[in-house]
Amino acid sequence: MGWLSGFSYRKSHVVNSANNAGTNYQIKIVAHYGTGTDSGADVYLNSHCRNDFGDVRFTDDDGSTLLDYWMEEKVDSDYAVFWVEVADDLSSANATIYIYYGNSNATTTSNGDNTFIFGDDFSGTTLNTNKWTEVGTGTITVSNGYIRIKTTTSWGHKRIMELADRDLADKRIIIRWRPIAETAHTNQIYYAASTLSPDLWSCFRLASLDKYQLYTRQGGTSSSRWISTNLYPLNTWYKLHLLIKSSTLKIVSYNDNYTVRDESTFIAYDSGISRFQIGQGDLNDEGDFDYVWIGKFVDPEPSHGSWGSEERLAQAIVRVFTDMLGMLDVKVKNVCKRFIDKIGMLDVKVKNAIRNFSDVLGELDVLIPIKARLRQLTDYMGMLDSKVKVASKRFMDYLGLGDVKLKRIIKVLKDNLGLMDVKAKQVAKMLKDNLGLADVKIKGAIKMLKDALGQYDALFTRKISAGGQAIIRVLEDILGLVDVKVKGINKNFVDYIGLVDVKVKSVSKIFIDNIELCDVKIKFVCRKFIDYVGLVDAKVRFIVRNIIDYLALSDVKFKLKHVTRMFLEKLALYDKRYILPKLYGIFKYRKKEHPKQEVTVES
């Protein structure tokens, strides 16, 4: 919802629908300067507008699209009468408009030409010949915002006439007029041919009675159909509304303050389309017209609905922000819903993947008992994790830190080694990542295993040494030992426990600078740490032996004899030796014997 720039106040207003009202229907609104209860066409601006009502504006329901309006009259600091053209289609639904005010720098933008279908307010000093043409005998003067017409011959009918015929069915004609002098018919309004014959209807002030009279043509005969109850003295302003419904006409006459003076019923006239004209009748008949406007009319008309409370700009900003939050909340809910839906789909995919993975493991377990191997490796990782915690504690003990420096040492250990108690599990996870057993890598490892197993036939057709190396390479990828060089593995391990600098001197310098340890103590502590995390020759040999034993493809593990025989023949080394990648520099060679594989390790 927008807000009209520069205006501090506004009120909303509902205009009720009416059959066949359509778009661009003109409604009357009376704006009062002071306070009061808004009702019907009356709205109170609580002294927040300019005294001359020059800052009053009207907008569509979006709060920013300006609507055309015409200010009919005003009394400063009292009231002003506006006619507003409602853009929305009032035939099918109610419309909401806004009245804005509270801008001391604004001046009126009243415009009758934009608001009505046709008309004139007679501004300037000459007749607008783009709208009218003069007819009859007499004089015309335009000044002070109105036109004065006088007939100078007997029944000369001096008048101004619209340039072309106009269908006046379902129209409203608004006129402000004043009789000046009379002989017979003053301030006459015609709907007739350019020659006045035939005339479909005409109305005028009848001099002999000082009353207002209506003539209509019915069945080809024109005669008086209605005459007012009240008198209409000369030199007084009056307002006249001619309401035309199909081929019937109703007159509503007002005093200049818009109190009703007289009102007729709807009176029929012969249907047809003719020329709209205003003027005087007989010799010396003279009168003024302030304005003439033609707009839309339906019966019943669109009625005035409710008025909203006065809003200030700050309140509107809060409401707009609230509306935006509401829309944002809807968007967040939609995003959450889509996220939950995607998580649901992902959950289904994960379950399917797990099921497929389980099926694959079930099939592979016939050849290689992978589940048992993984479980034992996991158990070993658990033991290793426990040893890391013990090693961390003993490592701190070996540093010989007193209670006074405990907080500083702990901070240094956090910054450099990452061995804070709460991070013990993270250290274990890093070790697992280096051995290829991190959860994030398991899918990749299984995929490589499946790819390798899918290439069994190709492996069987290669040379013995090449087949062994391929299998070993696959095992290395599964375990995360991508780098065949022990230095690379050691570097990764050192990087993960916080020893970024691979050089011992740099490490020593960091320890000396932070915890004041000499180079001798650093070497001693590092050796103790390595001992406690299980990286000694005997434990490495144990790890290697377990890995080889669990992954060895012995003929006991194969159910089909011809597969066993083929595989063993391909893998048989016949006393030949091949070099395995170094694992922490502990073993160098592996020797396989047929028919059963045995492994010896040389350090």
C-alpha positions as MATLAB code, in Angstrom:
seq = 'MGWLSGFSYRKSHVVNSANNAGTNYQIKIVAHYGTGTDSGADVYLNSHCRNDFGDVRFTDDDGSTLLDYWMEEKVDSDYAVFWVEVADDLSSANATIYIYYGNSNATTTSNGDNTFIFGDDFSGTTLNTNKWTEVGTGTITVSNGYIRIKTTTSWGHKRIMELADRDLADKRIIIRWRPIAETAHTNQIYYAASTLSPDLWSCFRLASLDKYQLYTRQGGTSSSRWISTNLYPLNTWYKLHLLIKSSTLKIVSYNDNYTVRDESTFIAYDSGISRFQIGQGDLNDEGDFDYVWIGKFVDPEPSHGSWGSEERLAQAIVRVFTDMLGMLDVKVKNVCKRFIDKIGMLDVKVKNAIRNFSDVLGELDVLIPIKARLRQLTDYMGMLDSKVKVASKRFMDYLGLGDVKLKRIIKVLKDNLGLMDVKAKQVAKMLKDNLGLADVKIKGAIKMLKDALGQYDALFTRKISAGGQAIIRVLEDILGLVDVKVKGINKNFVDYIGLVDVKVKSVSKIFIDNIELCDVKIKFVCRKFIDYVGLVDAKVRFIVRNIIDYLALSDVKFKLKHVTRMFLEKLALYDKRYILPKLYGIFKYRKKEHPKQEVTVES';
ca = [
       0.000    0.000    0.000;
       1.502    3.291   -1.097;
       1.277    6.739    0.447;
       0.887    9.959   -1.531;
       4.151   11.818   -1.188;
       4.100   15.103    0.731;
       0.781   14.542    2.517;
       0.572   13.852    6.245;
      -2.976   12.563    6.651;
      -5.522   10.430    4.874;
      -8.803    8.578    5.307;
     -10.152    5.655    3.334;
     -13.687    5.586    1.960;
     -15.797    2.787    0.509;
     -18.045    3.560   -2.461;
     -20.734    0.919   -2.824;
     -21.442   -0.625   -6.205;
     -24.559   -0.011   -8.331;
     -25.881   -1.731  -11.437;
     -24.511   -0.312  -14.696;
     -22.461    2.384  -12.914;
     -19.324    1.217  -14.707;
     -15.997    3.001  -14.508;
     -15.245    6.718  -14.088;
     -18.435    7.493  -12.184;
     -18.600   10.929  -10.522;
     -19.533   11.020   -6.826;
     -19.961   14.039   -4.559;
     -17.895   14.391   -1.355;
     -18.235   17.252    1.136;
     -15.026   17.863    3.113;
     -15.429   19.747    6.414;
     -12.511   21.648    7.887;
     -13.241   20.922   11.557;
     -14.124   17.849   13.594;
     -17.183   15.665   13.425;
     -18.462   12.179   12.629;
     -17.783   10.964    9.096;
     -20.946    9.727    7.417;
     -22.275    9.392    3.879;
     -20.728   12.056    1.638;
     -19.448   14.088    4.612;
     -15.902   13.722    5.908;
     -14.161   15.804    8.605;
     -10.492   16.712    8.221;
      -9.869   17.691   11.852;
      -8.276   21.056   10.968;
      -5.327   19.219    9.402;
      -5.841   20.641    5.899;
      -5.263   24.084    4.461;
      -7.954   26.691    5.155;
      -8.722   26.886    1.427;
      -8.783   23.049    0.969;
      -6.076   23.394   -1.677;
      -4.216   20.368   -0.328;
      -7.095   17.889   -0.693;
      -6.370   15.010   -3.073;
      -8.062   11.708   -3.915;
      -6.406    8.408   -4.855;
      -7.386    4.922   -5.885;
      -7.215    1.983   -3.455;
      -3.454    1.638   -3.935;
      -3.009    4.883   -2.008;
      -0.917    6.557   -4.696;
      -2.790    6.652   -8.036;
      -4.424   10.085   -8.216;
      -8.097   10.397   -9.173;
      -9.534   13.332  -11.109;
     -11.658   15.727   -9.068;
     -13.400   19.061   -9.353;
     -13.984   21.447   -6.446;
     -17.483   22.816   -6.982;
     -17.415   25.336   -4.154;
     -15.753   26.109   -0.833;
     -16.011   28.306    2.232;
     -12.559   28.772    3.762;
     -12.112   27.035    7.124;
     -15.622   25.596    6.820;
     -16.319   23.148    3.988;
     -15.657   22.328    0.327;
     -17.736   20.321   -2.176;
     -15.815   17.950   -4.441;
     -16.847   15.745   -7.349;
     -14.509   12.755   -7.661;
     -14.233   10.460  -10.663;
     -13.952    6.880   -9.353;
     -11.818    4.877  -11.772;
     -12.852    1.384  -10.602;
     -15.804   -0.489  -12.089;
     -18.676    0.123   -9.671;
     -21.015   -2.183  -11.574;
     -19.606   -5.347  -10.054;
     -17.862   -4.501   -6.770;
     -17.411   -1.833   -4.129;
     -14.440    0.471   -4.527;
     -12.111    1.974   -1.938;
     -10.647    5.429   -2.419;
      -8.505    7.684   -0.198;
      -8.782   11.375    0.616;
      -5.373   12.949    1.409;
      -4.706   16.260    3.136;
      -2.131   17.956    5.318;
       0.319   19.580    2.887;
       0.798   23.286    3.498;
       2.686   23.748    0.224;
       0.008   22.197   -1.999;
      -2.489   24.112   -4.127;
      -5.649   22.773   -5.707;
      -5.498   20.674   -8.869;
      -9.278   20.825   -9.440;
     -10.134   20.090  -13.088;
     -13.715   19.746  -14.325;
     -12.721   18.811  -17.873;
     -10.820   15.751  -16.595;
     -13.537   14.819  -14.123;
     -16.694   15.052  -16.260;
     -17.757   13.959  -19.742;
     -18.409   17.482  -20.976;
     -18.859   20.960  -19.577;
     -17.433   24.369  -18.900;
     -16.674   26.562  -15.890;
     -16.395   29.661  -18.098;
     -13.000   30.758  -16.887;
     -11.212   33.391  -18.912;
     -12.787   36.237  -20.881;
     -14.018   34.609  -24.094;
     -16.269   31.761  -25.060;
     -14.494   28.436  -25.653;
     -15.340   27.832  -29.293;
     -13.889   24.333  -29.111;
     -16.946   23.468  -27.021;
     -19.697   25.902  -27.988;
     -21.188   27.865  -30.817;
     -23.382   30.969  -30.473;
     -26.981   30.857  -31.708;
     -29.841   33.445  -31.676;
     -29.912   37.186  -31.222;
     -28.362   38.856  -28.210;
     -25.108   39.343  -26.326;
     -22.631   37.080  -24.515;
     -20.070   38.180  -21.925;
     -17.513   35.926  -20.183;
     -15.904   37.371  -17.043;
     -15.332   36.707  -13.358;
     -15.680   32.969  -13.905;
     -19.195   32.938  -15.388;
     -21.046   33.686  -18.640;
     -23.864   36.243  -18.972;
     -26.350   35.791  -21.831;
     -28.996   38.323  -22.895;
     -31.653   38.156  -25.613;
     -32.124   41.481  -27.419;
     -35.082   40.731  -29.719;
     -38.521   39.250  -29.235;
     -38.059   35.528  -28.790;
     -34.549   35.861  -30.143;
     -33.435   32.866  -27.944;
     -29.843   33.956  -27.503;
     -27.963   30.847  -26.421;
     -24.792   28.784  -26.710;
     -25.040   25.308  -28.177;
     -22.776   22.264  -28.028;
     -20.987   21.624  -31.305;
     -22.580   18.229  -31.934;
     -25.550   16.147  -30.871;
     -25.113   14.243  -27.621;
     -26.960   11.280  -26.168;
     -28.034   12.438  -22.719;
     -29.559    9.111  -21.636;
     -28.236    8.093  -18.193;
     -26.520   11.405  -17.587;
     -26.419   14.015  -14.820;
     -26.295   17.732  -15.678;
     -25.013   20.091  -12.971;
     -25.733   23.812  -13.426;
     -25.336   26.908  -11.245;
     -27.465   29.785  -12.520;
     -28.732   33.248  -11.580;
     -31.650   35.166  -13.190;
     -30.872   38.884  -13.719;
     -33.802   40.350  -15.686;
     -36.918   38.855  -17.196;
     -39.630   39.176  -19.739;
     -40.723   35.556  -20.213;
     -38.194   32.661  -19.986;
     -34.868   33.243  -18.222;
     -31.993   30.836  -17.834;
     -33.461   28.353  -20.230;
     -31.910   24.906  -20.764;
     -32.727   23.131  -24.005;
     -32.366   19.643  -25.377;
     -33.459   20.374  -28.886;
     -32.443   20.663  -32.480;
     -30.223   23.567  -33.473;
     -33.348   25.413  -34.640;
     -35.121   24.553  -31.357;
     -37.677   22.551  -33.284;
     -38.324   19.918  -32.365;
     -37.349   20.179  -28.741;
     -37.312   17.008  -26.600;
     -37.393   18.970  -23.373;
     -36.600   22.372  -21.921;
     -36.702   23.980  -18.483;
     -36.596   27.618  -17.420;
     -37.697   30.225  -14.911;
     -41.163   31.358  -15.816;
     -41.382   35.148  -15.379;
     -45.114   35.300  -14.865;
     -44.991   33.006  -11.852;
     -41.404   33.427  -10.681;
     -41.286   29.641  -10.610;
     -39.278   26.991  -12.406;
     -41.022   24.972  -15.092;
     -40.365   21.848  -17.200;
     -41.635   21.237  -20.725;
     -41.254   17.829  -22.396;
     -42.345   16.474  -25.765;
     -44.542   13.395  -25.504;
     -46.146   11.823  -28.557;
     -44.945   14.726  -30.657;
     -46.533   17.391  -28.445;
     -44.509   19.669  -26.172;
     -46.231   21.009  -23.070;
     -45.666   21.842  -19.408;
     -45.158   18.715  -17.291;
     -43.966   20.149  -13.960;
     -43.750   23.477  -12.131;
     -41.933   24.229   -8.894;
     -43.578   24.866   -5.556;
     -41.169   27.582   -4.450;
     -40.445   30.970   -5.989;
     -37.125   31.892   -7.605;
     -36.372   35.602   -7.007;
     -34.043   37.463   -9.363;
     -30.349   38.060   -8.663;
     -30.013   34.923   -6.554;
     -27.769   31.939   -7.276;
     -29.371   28.500   -7.521;
     -28.113   25.027   -8.308;
     -29.871   22.637  -10.645;
     -29.358   18.893  -11.129;
     -31.043   17.316  -14.150;
     -31.087   13.541  -13.719;
     -31.800   11.617  -16.925;
     -32.666    7.932  -16.844;
     -33.217    6.517  -20.310;
     -36.003    8.783  -21.711;
     -37.141   10.248  -18.407;
     -36.007   13.421  -16.663;
     -36.007   14.471  -13.007;
     -35.274   17.973  -11.713;
     -33.672   18.547   -8.295;
     -33.321   22.255   -7.510;
     -31.085   23.483   -4.688;
     -30.411   26.704   -2.878;
     -26.826   27.837   -3.246;
     -25.921   26.153    0.049;
     -27.084   22.796   -1.372;
     -30.299   22.548    0.584;
     -33.076   21.113   -1.594;
     -35.515   23.740   -2.882;
     -37.708   21.675   -5.224;
     -37.760   18.158   -6.651;
     -39.791   16.511   -9.385;
     -40.438   12.909  -10.252;
     -39.012   11.239  -13.362;
     -41.009   12.629  -16.285;
     -41.028   10.969  -19.691;
     -40.095   12.570  -23.004;
     -39.892   11.296  -26.544;
     -36.697    9.339  -27.053;
     -34.055   10.663  -29.344;
     -30.666   12.337  -29.552;
     -30.402   16.075  -29.890;
     -28.265   19.142  -29.086;
     -27.572   20.458  -25.566;
     -28.008   24.279  -25.247;
     -28.303   27.007  -22.588;
     -29.522   30.630  -22.972;
     -32.388   33.129  -22.668;
     -35.812   33.253  -24.327;
     -37.624   36.504  -24.948;
     -36.596   40.133  -25.320;
     -34.473   41.410  -22.423;
     -34.391   38.049  -20.680;
     -30.963   38.011  -19.009;
     -29.108   35.652  -16.704;
     -25.770   34.133  -15.628;
     -24.367   30.605  -15.727;
     -21.421   29.807  -13.429;
     -20.758   26.293  -14.692;
     -22.327   23.461  -16.641;
     -21.079   19.854  -16.326;
     -22.387   16.556  -17.717;
     -21.496   13.324  -15.948;
     -22.759    9.759  -15.530;
     -25.965    8.794  -13.768;
     -27.678    5.533  -12.781;
     -30.683    4.965  -10.584;
     -30.098    3.916   -7.871;
     -26.691    5.578   -7.647;
     -23.565    4.160   -6.003;
     -23.985    4.939   -2.328;
     -21.422    6.073    0.212;
     -20.100    3.351    2.477;
     -17.876    3.521    5.531;
     -15.066    5.944    6.242;
     -11.782    4.794    7.747;
     -10.146    6.451   10.714;
      -7.625    9.208   10.139;
      -4.171    7.847    9.376;
      -0.867    9.619    9.775;
       2.160    8.944    7.601;
       4.046    7.247   10.457;
       1.133    4.882   11.039;
       1.108    4.003    7.359;
       4.828    3.236    7.452;
       4.272    0.890   10.387;
       1.392   -0.793    8.567;
       3.412   -1.173    5.379;
       6.268   -2.658    7.411;
       3.817   -5.004    9.130;
       2.362   -6.020    5.768;
       5.865   -6.673    4.476;
       6.631   -8.788    7.522;
       3.415  -10.684    6.917;
       4.413  -11.340    3.323;
       7.907  -12.244    4.476;
       6.427  -14.662    7.005;
       4.442  -16.308    4.209;
       7.566  -16.531    2.089;
       9.541  -17.985    4.995;
       6.833  -20.563    5.560;
       6.875  -21.443    1.874;
      10.656  -21.711    1.919;
      10.506  -23.879    5.035;
       7.859  -26.056    3.442;
       9.938  -26.466    0.306;
      12.996  -27.180    2.447;
      11.074  -29.789    4.443;
       9.799  -31.298    1.212;
      13.331  -31.469   -0.146;
      14.566  -32.943    3.133;
      11.775  -35.502    2.855;
      12.825  -36.366   -0.676;
      16.454  -36.432    0.429;
      15.526  -38.725    3.318;
      13.861  -41.090    0.856;
      16.940  -40.981   -1.358;
      19.228  -41.557    1.635;
      17.139  -44.510    2.735;
      17.226  -45.920   -0.792;
      20.965  -45.322   -0.951;
      21.472  -47.037    2.409;
      19.306  -49.926    1.294;
      21.218  -50.224   -1.972;
      24.507  -49.914   -0.084;
      23.380  -52.600    2.338;
      22.443  -54.836   -0.603;
      25.837  -54.260   -2.174;
      27.587  -54.992    1.128;
      25.508  -58.128    1.471;
      26.623  -59.280   -1.952;
      30.238  -58.308   -1.366;
      30.316  -59.974    2.022;
      30.097  -63.321    0.238;
      33.511  -62.616   -1.249;
      34.997  -60.272    1.368;
      33.604  -59.983    4.906;
      33.677  -56.178    4.723;
      31.235  -55.580    7.556;
      33.360  -57.537   10.019;
      36.499  -55.765    8.840;
      34.910  -52.328    9.147;
      33.577  -53.172   12.591;
      36.998  -54.315   13.785;
      38.660  -51.273   12.260;
      36.058  -49.079   13.982;
      36.759  -50.836   17.294;
      40.417  -50.172   16.778;
      39.699  -46.530   16.049;
      37.798  -46.410   19.342;
      40.811  -47.768   21.184;
      43.003  -45.297   19.345;
      40.657  -42.463   20.372;
      40.977  -43.541   24.012;
      44.743  -43.619   23.658;
      44.720  -40.129   22.184;
      42.843  -38.831   25.230;
      45.339  -40.552   27.559;
      48.202  -39.301   25.434;
      46.838  -35.764   25.641;
      46.710  -35.917   29.411;
      50.199  -37.368   29.713;
      51.494  -34.922   27.175;
      50.325  -32.082   29.361;
      51.888  -33.783   32.400;
      55.209  -34.056   30.555;
      55.218  -30.351   29.862;
      55.687  -29.799   33.581;
      53.218  -26.992   33.781;
      52.413  -25.678   37.209;
      49.045  -24.533   38.407;
      50.017  -20.882   38.026;
      50.604  -21.204   34.272;
      47.822  -23.709   33.650;
      45.404  -21.281   31.966;
      48.131  -19.912   29.708;
      49.328  -23.402   28.786;
      45.781  -24.519   28.026;
      45.325  -21.496   25.762;
      48.587  -22.243   23.961;
      47.609  -25.886   23.596;
      44.248  -24.778   22.157;
      45.932  -22.428   19.687;
      48.767  -24.727   18.616;
      47.808  -28.363   19.265;
      44.017  -28.195   19.510;
      44.113  -30.686   22.395;
      41.528  -28.981   24.565;
      39.305  -31.524   26.304;
      36.240  -30.500   24.305;
      38.190  -31.058   21.074;
      39.420  -34.574   21.865;
      36.726  -36.046   19.704;
      37.711  -33.699   16.890;
      41.274  -35.037   17.073;
      39.930  -38.563   16.833;
      37.835  -37.494   13.871;
      40.910  -35.989   12.186;
      42.767  -39.286   12.672;
      39.810  -41.111   11.186;
      39.756  -38.705    8.242;
      43.454  -39.461    7.587;
      42.730  -43.187    7.655;
      39.801  -42.703    5.271;
      37.107  -43.609    7.812;
      35.384  -40.191    8.106;
      31.663  -40.277    7.555;
      31.873  -37.730    4.771;
      34.197  -40.009    2.803;
      32.493  -43.378    3.272;
      30.319  -42.957    0.169;
      33.366  -42.093   -1.918;
      35.269  -45.052   -0.537;
      32.396  -47.457   -1.252;
      32.059  -46.037   -4.753;
      35.765  -46.641   -5.406;
      35.386  -50.174   -4.014;
      32.421  -50.843   -6.292;
      34.331  -49.401   -9.264;
      37.306  -51.577   -8.413;
      35.181  -54.713   -8.009;
      33.408  -53.869  -11.258;
      36.777  -54.134  -12.928;
      37.531  -57.633  -11.612;
      37.630  -59.156  -15.070;
      40.069  -56.531  -16.259;
      42.267  -57.108  -13.206;
      42.320  -60.826  -13.729;
      43.651  -60.405  -17.267;
      46.617  -58.293  -16.220;
      50.034  -59.388  -14.992;
      50.492  -60.572  -11.468;
      52.442  -57.582  -10.271;
      50.078  -55.109  -11.919;
      47.028  -56.846  -10.381;
      48.548  -56.776   -6.939;
      49.443  -53.136   -7.250;
      45.916  -52.261   -8.466;
      44.318  -54.038   -5.501;
      46.741  -52.374   -3.117;
      45.996  -48.975   -4.666;
      42.245  -49.537   -4.192;
      42.839  -50.497   -0.556;
      44.938  -47.380   -0.101;
      42.156  -45.198   -1.562;
      39.536  -46.814    0.717;
      41.701  -46.214    3.774;
      42.401  -42.631    2.686;
      46.141  -43.297    2.209;
      46.248  -41.491   -1.112;
      49.760  -40.282   -0.716;
      52.095  -43.314   -0.918;
      54.838  -41.411    0.712;
      55.142  -41.611    4.450;
      56.259  -38.014    4.601;
      52.983  -36.927    3.018;
      50.968  -38.949    5.586;
      53.055  -37.595    8.429;
      52.621  -34.046    7.069;
      48.814  -34.449    6.986;
      48.853  -35.848   10.515;
      51.004  -33.007   11.765;
      48.781  -30.420   10.004;
      45.635  -31.843   11.642;
      47.001  -31.706   15.203;
      47.973  -28.066   14.767;
      51.659  -28.401   13.835;
      51.414  -26.370   10.663;
      55.130  -25.961   10.237;
      56.579  -29.299    9.044;
      60.024  -28.373   10.231;
      60.986  -29.395   13.726;
      62.868  -26.181   14.259;
      59.800  -24.113   13.493;
      57.749  -26.290   15.852;
      60.407  -25.921   18.501;
      60.436  -22.158   18.046;
      56.619  -22.003   18.419;
      56.787  -24.082   21.622;
      59.699  -22.090   23.001;
      57.962  -18.753   22.244;
      54.644  -19.817   23.775;
      55.364  -22.184   26.652;
      59.095  -21.535   27.209;
      60.281  -25.093   26.514;
      63.741  -25.804   25.245;
      64.421  -27.822   22.110;
      65.425  -30.900   24.163;
      62.066  -31.007   25.933;
      60.250  -30.560   22.628;
      61.915  -33.645   21.139;
      61.247  -35.642   24.297;
      57.610  -34.584   24.468;
      57.067  -35.306   20.768;
      58.565  -38.763   21.176;
      56.331  -39.456   24.173;
      53.303  -38.184   22.285;
      54.049  -40.451   19.335;
      54.446  -43.389   21.712;
      51.107  -42.761   23.359;
      49.095  -42.346   20.174;
      50.189  -45.807   19.158;
      52.570  -44.962   16.376;
      55.386  -47.293   17.438;
      56.874  -49.965   15.260;
      55.186  -52.856   17.031;
      51.702  -51.283   16.873;
      52.139  -50.297   13.259;
      53.068  -53.865   12.412;
      49.946  -54.968   14.283;
      47.789  -52.545   12.249;
      49.318  -53.666    8.985;
      48.972  -57.330    9.857;
      45.295  -56.877   10.775;
      44.561  -54.945    7.581;
      46.268  -57.551    5.426;
      44.680  -60.462    7.271;
      41.181  -58.981    7.014;
      41.452  -57.988    3.404;
      43.444  -60.953    2.136;
      41.580  -62.853   -0.503;
      42.284  -66.438    0.673;
      40.617  -69.352   -0.991;
      38.783  -70.119    2.256;
      36.748  -66.937    1.643;
      35.588  -68.004   -1.802;
      32.754  -70.385   -2.285;
      33.259  -71.179   -5.942;
      36.286  -73.370   -6.594;
      36.946  -72.119  -10.126;
      36.962  -68.495   -8.878;
      39.340  -69.509   -6.079;
      41.660  -71.303   -8.427;
      41.702  -68.463  -10.996;
      42.229  -65.766   -8.418;
      45.008  -67.628   -6.598;
      46.768  -68.390   -9.820;
      46.695  -64.726  -10.759;
      47.904  -63.644   -7.334;
      50.525  -66.332   -6.816;
      53.912  -64.716   -6.639;
      56.053  -67.848   -6.872;
      58.648  -66.533   -4.468;
      58.714  -63.230   -6.247;
      58.564  -60.106   -4.216;
      56.794  -56.850   -4.926;
      57.062  -53.582   -3.115;
      54.143  -52.229   -1.144;
      53.893  -48.482   -0.447;
      55.620  -47.598    2.778;
      53.284  -47.220    5.726;
      54.985  -45.007    8.297;
      58.277  -46.529    7.151;
      57.633  -49.780    9.084;
      57.413  -52.514    6.432;
      58.805  -52.790    2.946;
      57.989  -56.150    1.416;
      55.164  -58.667    1.415;
      55.525  -62.252    0.268;
      52.578  -64.429   -0.748;
      52.769  -68.207   -0.908;
      50.425  -70.627   -2.596;
      47.999  -72.245   -1.913;
      47.463  -70.246    1.339;
      48.717  -66.741    1.828;
      51.003  -65.951    4.676;
      52.518  -62.637    5.349;
      55.835  -61.766    6.855;
      56.817  -58.290    7.746;
      60.367  -57.002    7.723;
      61.030  -53.747    9.497;
];
